[in-house]
Amino acid sequence: MTSSFFEPSPNVLLFLMVKKFIYLEALLLLAGIKAALHTGASRYLSFITIGICAAGIAAHFVIPYFQIYQQPWSGIAQFLIRTWDGMFTPFLTSFVFLNTMMQKHGRVMVIDGVHMVLILGLSGLWVSTL
């Protein structure tokens, strides 16, 4: 079977699907669960993660759906979508969410384990597409 320019590899397709439709949504759910379970700095960092995830999801879906490209915030949305091949937002949210593990009583092993699997999977897919 010959591969052409118009037939992307399955790795590229899987990476694009995970980056756009799975990662931020899953991290939003994990941060919401962690925010409900904890208090203090861990809760505040979870809320920041929820806000960044919501901004990333809105940048991917709301701006194109309503076609509001002339608004001032569309430049911010384009920055979130395109910086580092679209990996700026997932890495930023993961960095903030990883800081919840370091807080006092901020560790939930199951949530942190799922988050680590998400980070390693997305990073591995990204590296495989380079």
Secondary structure, DSSP 4 states (H G I P E B T S, - for coil): ----TTS--HHHHHHHHIIIIIHHHHHHHHHHHHHHH--THHHHHHHHHHHHHHHHHHHHHHHHHHT-TTSTHHHHHHHHHHGGGGTHHHHHHHHHHHTTTTSTT---HHHHHHHHHHHHHHHHHHHHH-
